[in-house]
């Protein structure tokens, strides 16, 4: 059973109960295990002879010959009950990478004799089931790619000396931050039950944990806004995004995935309508001083800012739906890769066709209306022009562009597609090229801390807008993340957010709260 500790040192405990065991004894073991888990986490256990068994809502594949208890929690995402377990002495034995059997007597089918074996029988990450380890690695690796992409946009010039868009603009602009937001949804799903969403009091407890983590992220974002880094800090938007996701935590993928795509299509229309005739955004990074004008701050965070939360909720909804899938399945990973690539290409091609068949002329006629754009003469390559969060509200024709950071239907659908494809690719690569993926996963396992450090470094210690500055930032990230993941696990800011979230969950699940 994996009970959320850092990915680098996550513990796995598995009980295999043969069918030949007497029913009374099996039920006694089940009852003791259930009592131990509930006393620690307030989670629920679903037991079945054939199909699946879940603890804290995370499903593990069962078989006709055994009842398997397996739970997974990723401590690097909001709301996860992450606690470190001390591994037992001696190496854990693995069945040729298929399944670990870390019971003390190393006998397949041995029965635990005490409820506290949940802690005593924990093993290091290398003894965990390969599929579960790879799933963690793939998600973290995708998150690492998102961070490196955002850093490239912050540091490298978007326009080259020839006046054209640079490689960082063409590849990472808009797509890396979208991947960051979509993976937040995946993390929230894993934190709140994975394939089986939480219900009742456990869901309420997880929601409180997510809200408290969102508060930490929001406050850190306001702090970073005061640094002269030149970065449009995403964390304040990110915190509000988590908060708005709470009502959707109890939904499954059959609702979340279609809802996310519908949101990506419909929310930009409402967002555009609300901005018609309204004053332009300030384009200031939110700080604590912004709290003095709460109405303006909320309007900028939700509708007009760099990362408008109202349309961006589409990323989180799709991510939540993906996190409810069997991410350890090769078929699921391949479907994400193929489906995401298809969606990205379809959205981009459709936007290009509309622009080439009269749409661009409408945009040139309508003009920017004082809205910023980079480059300012957008007519030459409108879909590679940065509009800093939203399009001008001078014409409804602006909604046909797929340019980065425009929050139009085509921009959202395109970047959802690229994000899903990257995640699917990492999930496919992780079990087959673990040594190559692990450094990326090390960065992705502590993005909250490393993103914060990156913004602080750009404020003076390692400032600049050239390739050498970017390489220095990348080297610092790897130099910190790799040993930290290997020997410590959770990043310092992740630990603070996790501790506060855990306190909120335990408060809801405490016996006094149930009276």
C-alpha positions, 0 to 999 in steps of 0.5 A, spaced: 500 500 500 502 506 498 501 511 503 503 518 500 510 520 502 515 523 497 515 520 490 523 519 491 521 515 497 514 513 497 512 506 500 508 501 498 505 495 502 501 490 499 497 484 502 495 478 498 490 474 501 489 467 497 482 465 496 483 458 500 484 462 506 478 461 511 473 467 510 473 468 517 480 470 517 480 474 511 474 478 514 478 479 520 484 481 516 480 486 512 477 489 518 483 490 522 487 493 516 480 498 515 480 500 522 488 502 521 487 506 515 481 509 517 484 511 524 490 514 520 486 518 514 479 517 515 479 514 508 474 509 505 475 502 503 471 498 497 472 491 497 470 486 492 472 479 490 473 481 482 474 487 480 478 492 484 479 495 491 480 502 493 483 505 499 482 513 500 478 512 493 484 510 489 483 503 485 488 497 485 486 492 480 484 485 483 484 478 480 480 472 481 485 469 485 487 474 490 484 480 494 489 486 493 489 492 497 493 498 494 493 505 495 496 511 491 497 518 493 502 523 490 504 528 495 506 533 490 499 535 489 494 539 493 490 535 498 494 529 498 495 525 505 502 525 505 506 522 510 513 518 511 513 511 513 520 508 515 522 502 511 523 495 514 530 493 514 533 489 508 531 489 501 524 488 498 523 482 493 520 484 487 517 479 482 521 480 476 518 488 476 511 485 476 509 486 483 513 487 490 511 482 496 515 486 502 512 481 507 517 480 513 517 472 511 517 474 504 512 469 502 507 470 497 500 470 500 502 471 508 497 474 512 499 480 516 498 479 524 497 486 526 494 492 524 500 496 525 503 493 519 501 498 514 507 502 517 512 496 518 511 493 512 513 499 507 519 499 502 523 504 498 520 507 491 524 501 488 520 496 491 514 499 488 510 496 483 513 498 476 506 501 473 505 505 479 512 508 480 512 510 472 505 513 473 508 518 478 514 519 474 511 521 468 506 526 471 512 529 474 516 529 468 511 533 464 510 538 470 518 539 469 517 540 462 512 545 463 517 549 468 523 549 463 518 551 458 515 557 462 522 559 464 524 559 457 519 564 456 521 568 462 528 569 460 529 568 452 527 573 447 520 572 444 522 576 437 529 575 434 533 580 430 530 578 424 523 581 427 520 573 427 518 569 433 524 565 436 524 558 438 522 559 445 516 563 443 514 558 437 514 552 442 513 554 449 509 560 449 502 559 452 503 551 451 508 551 457 503 555 462 497 551 459 501 544 461 502 547 468 495 548 469 492 542 466 497 538 470 494 541 476 488 538 475 491 531 474 494 532 481 488 534 484 484 528 481 490 523 484 489 527 491 482 526 491 481 519 490 484 518 483 480 513 479 474 513 484 472 520 487 472 521 494 465 522 497 462 524 503 466 526 509 473 524 506 471 529 500 469 535 504 476 534 508 480 533 501 476 540 499 478 543 506 485 541 504 485 544 497 483 550 499 488 551 504 493 549 499 490 554 495 491 560 500 498 558 501 500 558 493 496 565 493 499 568 498 506 566 495 504 569 489 502 576 492 509 576 495 513 574 488 509 580 485 513 585 489 519 582 486 522 586 480 523 580 476 519 582 470 515 575 470 507 575 470 507 571 476 502 565 475 501 563 482 496 568 485 491 566 479 493 558 480 491 559 487 484 562 485 484 556 480 485 551 485 479 554 489 474 554 483 476 547 482 473 544 489 466 543 487 468 539 481 472 534 485 467 529 486 466 528 479 468 522 474 471 523 467 465 521 463 463 528 466 469 532 467 472 531 460 466 533 456 465 539 461 472 541 460 471 541 452 465 545 453 468 550 458 473 551 453 468 553 447 463 557 451 467 560 457 471 565 452 465 567 449 462 570 456 469 572 457 469 576 451 462 579 452 464 581 459 470 585 457 466 589 451 466 596 454 470 595 460 476 598 462 483 595 459 487 590 464 492 594 468 497 588 466 500 589 473 502 582 477 498 582 483 501 584 490 499 585 497 497 592 495 492 589 490 488 587 496 486 594 497 482 594 491 479 587 491 474 588 486 479 590 481 483 584 483 478 579 482 476 582 475 483 582 473 484 575 476 478 572 473 477 575 466 482 580 464 489 578 467 495 574 464 492 568 466 484 569 466 481 564 471 474 563 468 476 561 461 482 557 464 478 553 468 477 548 462 485 546 463 483 544 470 477 540 468 480 536 463 486 535 468 481 532 473 478 528 468 485 525 466 487 524 473 481 519 474 483 515 468 488 509 469 494 513 468 498 506 469 495 503 462 499 504 456 493 504 452 490 510 456 497 513 455 497 512 448 490 515 447 492 521 451 498 522 446 494 521 439 488 524 442 491 530 444 496 531 438 489 530 434 486 536 438 492 540 437 492 540 430 485 540 429 484 547 433 490 550 429 488 548 422 481 550 423 483 557 426 488 558 420 483 556 415 478 561 418 484 567 418 486 565 411 479 566 408 477 573 410 478 573 418 484 576 418 481 582 414 476 583 419 481 583 425 485 588 421 479 593 420 477 592 428 484 594 430 487 593 437 483 598 441 489 600 445 490 592 447 497 590 447 500 586 442 507 583 441 509 584 435 504 590 435 504 589 427 500 582 428 497 582 421 503 578 419 503 572 424 497 573 428 497 566 431 504 567 433 503 574 436 502 575 444 496 578 446 498 578 454 492 574 456 486 576 452 484 578 445 482 585 444 474 586 445 473 590 438 470 585 434 468 578 435 472 575 430 478 575 435 475 569 437 478 565 431 485 566 433 489 561 436 495 565 438 498 564 445 495 567 451 489 569 448 484 565 452 480 564 445 476 557 444 482 555 439 487 557 443 484 553 449 483 547 445 490 547 442 493 548 448 489 543 451 491 538 446 498 539 446 498 539 454 495 532 453 499 530 448 506 531 452 503 528 458 501 522 454 508 521 451 511 522 458 507 516 461 509 512 455 516 514 456 517 513 463 517 506 464 521 505 458 527 510 459 527 511 467 534 514 467 532 519 462 526 521 465 528 521 472 531 528 472 525 531 469 521 528 474 526 531 480 524 538 477 517 536 476 516 534 483 518 541 487 515 546 481 512 550 487 519 551 490 523 552 484 518 556 480 519 561 486 526 560 486 526 562 479 522 568 480 527 571 485 533 569 481 531 573 475 530 579 480 537 580 481 542 574 482 541 571 476 538 576 471 538 577 464 534 575 457 539 571 453 541 563 452 546 563 458 542 566 463 537 561 461 542 555 462 544 558 468 537 557 471 536 550 468 543 548 471 541 551 478 534 547 478 537 540 476 542 541 481 537 543 487 532 538 485 536 531 483 539 531 490 533 533 494 528 528 490 533 523 492 535 524 499 529 528 502 523 528 497 518 534 498 520 541 496 520 546 502 514 550 500 511 543 498 512 541 505 509 547 508 503 547 503 502 539 505 502 540 512 497 546 512 492 542 508 493 536 512 491 540 518 485 542 515 483 535 513 485 532 520 480 537 523 474 535 518 476 528 520 477 528 527 472 525 532 470 532 535 468 534 528 463 529 527 459 530 533 
